[in-house]
Amino acid sequence: MLLIAGAIIIVAGLSVLIFNLVDKSKEEKGSGHNLLIPDPSDVGAGTVGEVMIEDEELKEERPIVSGETPAYMYTTDGTIEEVKENGIIVWGSGINFADKKARALTIFVDEETIIFGQGVPFGGVKGLEGLKYLKRGDYIVVDGKSNIRGKTTFFAITIRKL
Protein backbone atom coordinates (compact mmCIF):
# COMPACT_ATOMS: atom_id res chain seq x y z
CA MET A 1 0.00 0.00 0.00
CA LEU A 2 2.86 2.36 0.84
CA LEU A 3 4.50 1.63 -2.51
CA ILE A 4 1.29 2.58 -4.34
CA ALA A 5 1.05 5.78 -2.29
CA GLY A 6 4.70 6.52 -3.08
CA ALA A 7 4.12 5.96 -6.79
CA ILE A 8 1.11 8.30 -6.72
CA ILE A 9 3.17 10.97 -4.95
CA ILE A 10 5.98 10.66 -7.51
CA VAL A 11 3.55 10.91 -10.46
CA ALA A 12 1.84 13.92 -8.88
CA GLY A 13 5.21 15.56 -8.23
CA LEU A 14 6.33 15.04 -11.82
CA SER A 15 3.05 16.54 -13.06
CA VAL A 16 3.57 19.64 -10.92
CA LEU A 17 7.19 19.83 -12.08
CA ILE A 18 6.25 19.75 -15.76
CA PHE A 19 3.43 22.28 -15.26
CA ASN A 20 5.74 24.68 -13.38
CA LEU A 21 8.51 24.25 -15.94
CA VAL A 22 6.19 25.35 -18.74
CA ASP A 23 4.30 27.96 -16.71
CA LYS A 24 7.16 29.73 -14.91
CA SER A 25 9.83 29.68 -17.57
CA LYS A 26 11.40 32.61 -19.32
CA GLU A 27 11.67 32.51 -23.07
CA GLU A 28 15.20 32.87 -24.21
CA LYS A 29 15.89 33.45 -27.85
CA GLY A 30 19.04 32.19 -29.43
CA SER A 31 20.08 30.89 -32.84
CA GLY A 32 16.50 31.08 -34.15
CA HIS A 33 15.00 28.85 -31.43
CA ASN A 34 12.68 29.72 -28.56
CA LEU A 35 13.86 27.79 -25.51
CA LEU A 36 12.15 27.60 -22.15
CA ILE A 37 14.87 28.14 -19.56
CA PRO A 38 13.52 28.66 -16.06
CA ASP A 39 15.30 30.94 -13.65
CA PRO A 40 15.96 28.95 -10.44
CA SER A 41 14.75 31.82 -8.25
CA ASP A 42 11.40 31.73 -10.08
CA VAL A 43 10.86 28.05 -9.30
CA GLY A 44 11.55 27.96 -5.56
CA ALA A 45 15.29 27.29 -5.55
CA GLY A 46 17.49 28.49 -2.70
CA THR A 47 20.59 30.64 -3.08
CA VAL A 48 23.32 28.55 -1.42
CA GLY A 49 26.12 27.56 -3.79
CA GLU A 50 24.76 29.43 -6.79
CA VAL A 51 27.10 30.07 -9.71
CA MET A 52 26.27 33.29 -11.53
CA ILE A 53 26.89 33.85 -15.23
CA GLU A 54 26.56 36.94 -17.38
CA ASP A 55 23.53 36.78 -19.66
CA GLU A 56 24.71 38.84 -22.63
CA GLU A 57 21.25 39.10 -24.15
CA LEU A 58 19.56 40.33 -20.97
CA LYS A 59 22.65 42.25 -19.80
CA GLU A 60 22.42 40.85 -16.28
CA GLU A 61 23.82 38.11 -14.07
CA ARG A 62 21.70 35.04 -13.56
CA PRO A 63 22.16 31.62 -11.97
CA ILE A 64 23.63 28.97 -14.23
CA VAL A 65 21.12 26.46 -15.60
CA SER A 66 22.31 23.42 -17.54
CA GLY A 67 21.69 19.72 -17.92
CA GLU A 68 24.05 19.12 -15.01
CA THR A 69 22.58 21.98 -12.97
CA PRO A 70 18.85 22.21 -13.74
CA ALA A 71 16.59 24.84 -12.17
CA TYR A 72 14.63 22.03 -10.50
CA MET A 73 16.42 19.57 -8.23
CA TYR A 74 14.50 17.22 -5.99
CA THR A 75 17.09 14.57 -5.11
CA THR A 76 20.35 14.56 -3.21
CA ASP A 77 22.50 12.04 -1.39
CA GLY A 78 24.91 11.88 1.47
CA THR A 79 26.01 10.28 4.72
CA ILE A 80 24.06 10.67 7.95
CA GLU A 81 25.99 12.60 10.59
CA GLU A 82 23.27 12.66 13.24
CA VAL A 83 19.71 11.40 13.76
CA LYS A 84 17.45 13.90 15.56
CA GLU A 85 13.90 13.45 16.89
CA ASN A 86 12.35 15.13 13.82
CA GLY A 87 14.95 14.63 11.10
CA ILE A 88 18.57 14.04 10.23
CA ILE A 89 21.78 15.97 9.68
CA VAL A 90 23.50 14.72 6.52
CA TRP A 91 26.86 15.50 4.95
CA GLY A 92 25.48 15.99 1.44
CA SER A 93 27.47 15.24 -1.70
CA GLY A 94 26.69 18.67 -3.20
CA ILE A 95 24.66 17.47 -6.19
CA ASN A 96 21.81 19.85 -5.35
CA PHE A 97 24.07 22.91 -5.56
CA ALA A 98 25.31 24.66 -8.69
CA ASP A 99 28.87 24.77 -7.34
CA LYS A 100 28.70 21.01 -6.46
CA LYS A 101 30.37 21.57 -3.06
CA ALA A 102 29.56 19.14 -0.24
CA ARG A 103 27.65 20.73 2.65
CA ALA A 104 25.81 19.85 5.85
CA LEU A 105 22.08 19.41 5.20
CA THR A 106 19.26 19.50 7.73
CA ILE A 107 16.52 17.21 6.48
CA PHE A 108 13.18 17.16 8.28
CA VAL A 109 10.87 14.15 8.46
CA ASP A 110 7.10 14.45 8.91
CA GLU A 111 4.06 12.14 8.78
CA GLU A 112 4.27 11.95 4.95
CA THR A 113 7.94 10.96 4.74
CA ILE A 114 8.59 7.34 3.74
CA ILE A 115 11.87 5.75 4.84
CA PHE A 116 12.81 2.54 3.04
CA GLY A 117 15.73 0.46 1.88
CA GLN A 118 18.36 -1.75 3.47
CA GLY A 119 17.40 -2.84 7.01
CA VAL A 120 13.98 -1.16 6.88
CA PRO A 121 10.83 -3.36 6.87
CA PHE A 122 9.51 -4.20 3.40
CA GLY A 123 7.31 -1.41 2.07
CA GLY A 124 9.06 1.22 4.15
CA VAL A 125 8.08 3.04 7.31
CA LYS A 126 6.11 6.26 7.24
CA GLY A 127 6.78 9.27 9.46
CA LEU A 128 9.04 9.81 12.44
CA GLU A 129 8.86 6.08 13.31
CA GLY A 130 11.20 5.46 10.36
CA LEU A 131 14.02 7.44 11.98
CA LYS A 132 14.79 4.50 14.29
CA TYR A 133 16.09 2.60 11.22
CA LEU A 134 18.67 5.29 10.43
CA LYS A 135 22.04 5.81 12.11
CA ARG A 136 25.24 7.81 11.80
CA GLY A 137 27.29 6.63 8.82
CA ASP A 138 24.34 5.38 6.74
CA TYR A 139 24.50 6.43 3.08
CA ILE A 140 21.10 7.67 1.87
CA VAL A 141 19.35 9.15 -1.14
CA VAL A 142 16.74 11.80 -0.29
CA ASP A 143 13.86 13.21 -2.34
CA GLY A 144 12.64 16.61 -1.18
CA LYS A 145 9.00 17.65 -1.05
CA SER A 146 9.87 20.72 -3.09
CA ASN A 147 12.71 22.08 -5.18
CA ILE A 148 15.91 21.60 -3.11
CA ARG A 149 18.35 23.32 -5.46
CA GLY A 150 20.50 25.65 -3.38
CA LYS A 151 18.89 24.64 -0.06
CA THR A 152 20.56 23.24 3.05
CA THR A 153 17.29 22.74 4.96
CA PHE A 154 14.22 20.99 3.57
CA PHE A 155 11.50 18.38 4.18
CA ALA A 156 11.95 14.90 2.74
CA ILE A 157 9.21 12.96 0.97
CA THR A 158 11.36 9.80 0.75
CA ILE A 159 14.63 8.65 2.29
CA ARG A 160 16.23 5.55 0.80
CA LYS A 161 18.84 3.81 2.92
CA LEU A 162 21.46 2.12 0.72
N, C-alpha and C positions, 0 to 999 in steps of 0.2 A: 504494500500500500504506500509506504514511504517512497519507493522508487517511482511509482506512478505520479505521486505528488511532486517529486523532484523533477520528473520529466515535464510536467505541466508548467512548473515554475520556469524551467529553462526555456521552453517554447514561448511562454509569455514574455520573458526577458528579451529574447531575440526579436520578438515582434516590436516591443517598445524601442529597442535599439535601432532597428531598421526604420521605424517611423521617425524617431528623433534625428537620425542621420539625414533623411530626406528633408524633414521639416526645418531643422535648425542649421542647415549648412549655408555657407556663403558660396556664391558662384565665383569661380576664378576662371578668367579667360586666359588661354595660352595656346599658342600654335593652332588656332582655329577650332579648339575644342572647348566646350563648357563643362568643367569638372566641378563636382560638389566636394569641397574640402572644408570640413567643419573646423571651427576654431575651438580648441579644447576648453577655453573659458566659457564658451556658449553652451557646452554640453555637460557641465557639472564637474569638470576636472579641477583638481587642486593646483597649487602653484609650486610645490616642492620639487626641486630637481629639473625645472623647466630649462630648455635650451632655446634661446631666442635667435631668430634669423631675420635678416632684413628682407622684407617683401618689396621688391623694386617697383612693382606695379602699383601697390597701395601706398608706397613711400612711408612705411612704418615697420616696427619690429613686431613679430608675432611668434608664438610658440611653434616649434618644428612639428610637422605632421608628416609621417611617412608610413610605409608598410611595416617597418620595424617599430615605429612609435606612433600608433594611431591615436586619434582624439579620444576614442573610447577604449578603456582597458578595464576589464572586470576580473581578471585572474592574476594572481601572483603566487610566489612560493617562498619557502624559507624554512628555517630551523627554529623550533620553539625554544625560547629562552626562559619563559616563566608562564605558569598557568595560574590565572587569577580566578576569583569567584564568578566573574561575569565576562571572561574573555581570556585572551592570551597575548603575550608579548613575543614577537617573532623577529628574528634577524632575517629580514627579507633580502632576496637576491638582487633587487633593483629593477626587475623587469617592468614594473609599473611606473617607472620614472623615465623621462626623456634622456637624462644623463646616465642612466643605467647603473647608478651607484647604490651599493647595498646600504640599507638603513634599518633602524629599529621601527617596527610597526606595532601599533596597538589595535588588536582586532577584537571587536565585541561580538558576543554570542547572545542571541535572544531566543524566544520560543519558536521561531521559524527556522533557525539554523539547524542543518542536518550535518552531523559528524559521522563519517564512515571510513572504511578502509581497514588496513591491517590491524588486527587485535580488537576491532569494534564489532559488536554483534551484527549478523547479517541483516541487511536492510538499513543499517545506520541507527543512530540515536538522535532524537530531536531535542533541541533546547540545551539548557545549562547542564542537564544530566550527562550529556556527551563529553563534557570537559573532563570527567573522571577517567576517560580512556586516553587522554593526552598527557604527555610529560615532557620535561626539559630534554632537548636533544632529538625529539621526533621531527622528521622532515615531512612537511605538509604542503598541499596545494590548496589555495583559498580562492573562492569566488565571492566577490563583494555583491552586496545588494544593489549598489549603484556604481557609477563610474568611479574607479579607484585611481585613475591616472593622477599622479602628483599628490597623492594623499598618504599620510602616515597613520591615520586613524580612520577606521571604517567598520561597518557591520558586515559580518559574513552571512551568506546564504548557505554555503556549503564549505566544509573543511574535510579534505581527504587526507588521511594519514597513510603515507607510503612506507 
